[in-house]
Amino acid sequence: MYLTKEKKAEIFAKHGGKAVNTGSAEGQIALFTYRISHLTEHLKRNRKDYNTERSLVLLVGKRRRLLDYLKNTEINRYREIIKELNIRK
């Protein structure tokens, strides 16, 4: 399993402030980014896995909506998370 409880807690601790702060926009964006990178690697090996491709598109959309929310509410937090995770805009 690629995403263990410990890895999730580490992601939320690094980007969300605390490991238990799973609702923060930064923590969720970081988690989505980690999952997107994993699914992208999977699709490089399995080109015809259309279910995973659909899941990847939905996940990118979720991350985009969270980034848009962060951009509209607090632009400084948005800029920090973009720079920290190397997300293209």
N, C-alpha and C positions, 0 to 999 in steps of 0.2 A: 504494500500500500504506500503510495507516494506522499500522502498527507496524513501524518500522525497527529495525535493530540499535542505532542510536544512541539512539533513544527508549527502548528496553528498558534499555540500559545506564544512561541517565539516571534512569529510574524506580528501578532497583536501587541506584544510587549514592545517591539521595536517601533512600530508605526502608530499604534493606537494609544500609547501612553502606558497602559497596564495590560497584563495578560487577560484580565477579566473584562476589559473594555472592548467587547466584541461589536458594539454598535457604532463605533466611531467611523466616520466616512473614510478617513485615512487607512484605518485597519482593514476595512472591507475592500478598499481599492487595492491595497497591497496583497491581500489574499486572492482576489480575482486575478491580479497580475501573475501571481505564482501559478495559479491553476491554468491560466491562458498559456503561459510558457510551457507547462507540462503537456497540455493538449496539442500545442503546435508541434512539439517534438514527436508526439505520437502520430500525428497526421503526416509528418515527413516520412515515417516508416510505413504507414498504412494509408495509402492515398485514397482508397475506395471506402473508407469508413465514414459513411455519410451521416450516421447518427452522431458521431463525435464532432463532425464538422458543424452540424446544426447546433450542438451544445456550445461549441466554441463561439459561434456567431451570437448566440443569446448571451453568453457570458461577457463578450466584448460590449454588447449593447448595455448590459447592466452597469459595467464599469464606466462607460461613456456617460450614462445618466447620472451616476454619482459624481463624476468629475464635473459635469455641467452644473449640478447643484452646488458643489463646492466653489466653483468659479463665480457663480452668481451671488453666493452668500459671503464668502471670505476668500478674496483673491490671493492673499499671501499664503494661506494654507494650501491652496490649489497649486501655486507656483513651487512651493517646497516639495510637495508630493510628486509633481511632475519631474522635477530635477532629481529627486532621490531615487525614483524608480525607473528613470530613463524612458518615460512614455512619450511617444511622438504625439504631437497635437495636430 
